[in-house]
Amino acid sequence: MIKLSSNRQAAINRKRIIFILPFVLAGLVTLDLLAYFYQINKVANLYNSSQGVCAPRDRNNTKVAAIVFYGDYGSSTINRVEKATKLYLDECVDKLFMVGGFRKERDFFGALWMMELAENQGVPKTSLATGEGSYDTRSNLYQANKIAEENSITSLVYISDALHLFRINFLLKQMQTEGPYDIQFIAAPFEKNTFAYKWRRFNEELLAFALYFLVPEQVLNGIILSFRK
């Protein structure tokens, strides 16, 4: 039996790795794409079908509020505010609660900007409220629950893009902050209705789920806060 020198064996191993690596990467991308198509179809069935569903505001002493989540300083958030504003003007909800987007060091609070957008679209200031400086989905939900309690809300409508709503639904169950509310999820349009954009959003959400499971909550909060100053 011929024994190869360690250098030659190492060279052979490197060639094997270089040969196998493209197939491994192709397999991972294929799995990611399959997961994307499964998930995008799932959230479409869960949340997109809810768009436009509305009960008139003369309900039996119920108070309905829409919780609108900040996305970024752009059209993704504008789409969410427009969806919520339409629900208000159509008398489907009584209040709009804006949460998220707190960037202390930049002197910016996305929720206040969202309030201004809603006011400009015809929602009176008395029907608007914001949280107290939340900056990620978890803290947004805590703030939303607090505002709902303060306003004696009986029913909540969560508004974001469909992929984010899936994570919101997961966190509500994990955090047990649903409260004594009837809950509905309504998807706002994505910032871009392209495969590339929605695939990117899917992987952003996939990363968020991975971090929830792999990183302790306090550590994760510190990491998020360091990026969202």
DAURRA-V166312 format. One record per pair of residues at least 12 apart in sequence whose ideal C-beta (glycine too) atoms are under 8 Angstrom apart, sorted by the first residue. I is the first residue (numbers start at 1). J is the second residue. Records with the same first field share a line. If there is no record, write none. Layout:
I->J + J
This chain:
32->203 + 206
33->199
35->202 + 206
36->198 + 199 + 202 + 203
39->163 + 166 + 202
40->162 + 163 + 198 + 202
42->166
43->162 + 163 + 165 + 166 + 187
44->162
46->162 + 165 + 166 + 185
47->162 + 165 + 166 + 185 + 186 + 187
48->162 + 187
50->184 + 185 + 186 + 187
51->83 + 186 + 187
53->184 + 186
54->87 + 90 + 91 + 92
55->92
56->91 + 92
57->91 + 92 + 93 + 94
61->154
62->154 + 155 + 182
63->94 + 95 + 151 + 152 + 153 + 154 + 155
64->92 + 93 + 94 + 95 + 153 + 154 + 155 + 156 + 157
65->93 + 94 + 95 + 96 + 97 + 147 + 148 + 151 + 153 + 155 + 156 + 157
66->84 + 87 + 88 + 93 + 95 + 96 + 97 + 156 + 157 + 158 + 159 + 186
67->97 + 99 + 140 + 144 + 148 + 156 + 157 + 158 + 159
68->80 + 81 + 83 + 84 + 96 + 97 + 98 + 99 + 114 + 159 + 160
69->99 + 100 + 137 + 140 + 158 + 159 + 160 + 164 + 168
70->98 + 99 + 100 + 101 + 110 + 111 + 114 + 140
71->160 + 161 + 164 + 191
73->101 + 108 + 110 + 113
74->191
75->191
76->161 + 190 + 191
77->101 + 110 + 113 + 114 + 117
78->117
79->161 + 188 + 189 + 190 + 191
80->114 + 159 + 160 + 161 + 188
81->98 + 114 + 117 + 118 + 121
82->117 + 121 + 188
83->159 + 186 + 188 + 189
84->96 + 118 + 159 + 188
85->117 + 118 + 121 + 122 + 123
87->157 + 159 + 186
88->118 + 123 + 127
89->121 + 122 + 123
92->157
93->157
94->127
95->127 + 128 + 129 + 151 + 153
96->118 + 123 + 127 + 128 + 129
97->128 + 129 + 130 + 131 + 144 + 147 + 148
98->110 + 111 + 112 + 114 + 115 + 118 + 128 + 129 + 130 + 131
99->111 + 130 + 131 + 134 + 140 + 141 + 143 + 144 + 147
100->131 + 134 + 135 + 136 + 137 + 140
101->113 + 114 + 135
102->133 + 134 + 135 + 228
103->135 + 228 + 229
104->133 + 229
105->229
106->229
109->130 + 133
111->130 + 131 + 134
112->130
114->130
115->128 + 130
129->147 + 151
130->147
131->143 + 144 + 146 + 147
132->146
135->224 + 225 + 228
136->221 + 224 + 228
137->164 + 167 + 168 + 171 + 208
138->171 + 175 + 217 + 221
139->221
141->168 + 171 + 172 + 175 + 177
142->175 + 177
144->156 + 158
145->177 + 179
148->179 + 181
149->179
153->181
154->180 + 181 + 182
155->181 + 182 + 183 + 184
156->179 + 181 + 182 + 183 + 184
157->183 + 184 + 185 + 186
158->183 + 184 + 185 + 186
159->186 + 187 + 188
160->187 + 188
161->187 + 188 + 189 + 190 + 191 + 201
162->187 + 190
163->198 + 201 + 202 + 205
164->205
165->185 + 187
166->205
167->205 + 208 + 209
168->185
169->185
170->209
